[in-house]
Amino acid sequence: SAGFPHSFSVSSDGLITGIPTNSDAINSPINVMLIAIDTSGHYVINQFILEIENVNDNPTTTIIPNAVGTEGTEFNLEISNSFSDIDIPAGDSLTFTSGDLPDSLIINEHCIITGTPTNDDAINSPIEITVTATDSEGSQITNNFFLTVQNINNAPIAINNGSTVIATEDSDFQLDS
């Protein structure tokens, strides 16, 4: 046999068996030539095209390392290399979403999380972020990581700055500054 996938075999009586792989489906159609030779040296050639239909495989993921950002500073984190799909060479694609990003961050179609973390993000830190990869057939996988947002020292704000405060003689006075 020539051009036959390695996942197949041909017995001496001509029975073709095997379990096609994803690689076989990606390389389909495959031109196959079978040559049968008898004991006297006579032979026959059978050529055909073997088409292997691809079935959707689920996306896969690896560990997303925890990340650190700083309040008020642009944050960029590409995590696309933490997701894969064996069917991408066969035309499949992945889209990425996250329902629990803080309002200050977004995730784009290239699986890059960007934005400028806020003081609220630092207060709520570490933030658990779950990212979902969905292939074009609807199969999904999720993965999560923690984002720690480092707080910066914000200048204090004077609440009563420049206003007039009145105290009454012989009365207790209290001012919450």
Buried (B, 14 or more C-beta within 10 A) or exposed (E): BEEBBEEBEBEEEEEEEEEBBBBBBBBBEBEBEBEBEEEEEEEEEEEEEBEBEBEBBBBEBEEBEEBEBBBBEEBEBEBBEBBBBBBBEBEBEBEBBBEEBBEBBEBEEEBBBBBBBBBEBBEEBEBEBBBBBBBBBEBEBBBBBBBBBBBEEEEEEEEEEEEEEEEEEEEEEEEEE
